[in-house]
Amino acid sequence: MKVTVNIVPKPGSMVFSAEDYLSLYKQISDRAQSNQCAGKCTCGVDQQYDVANKKVVLTVTLEKEVPSWTQIASQKKEHQDKFNTWAASETKHEDTHYKKYVDAYNSLKTLMASCKDDAEAGA
């Protein structure tokens, strides 16, 4: 079986709008208190099966949202640095999720390609 996996990155941003660092910190804290994440990585999949030609195409759209702060340029350098350090750690965390999705779909590709027949592939 011929299996193709297309990974389509879709950039996103979790925008914070706060006039100062204290207001920003409150927004981030409020999100945390309501069990909302500071970033996220989501996955959408479109599957196309061509049973007659034994082909499968999986198009995986991965959207990674990481924090940004609209007023960062007008902030004190120490507050910019604090935000940038935190945002970098969130980006690294979301990169881990992104990689897990990519690895999982590439593993699925390998498993599906090694199927002996349509029944084994679940077609």
Secondary structure by P-SEA (a helix, b strand, c coil): cbbbbbbbbbbbbbbbbbccaaaaaaaaaaaaaacccccbbbbbbbbbbccccbbbbbbbbbbbbbbbbcccccccaaaaaaaaaaaaaaaaaaaaaaaaaaaaaaaaaaaaaaccccccccc
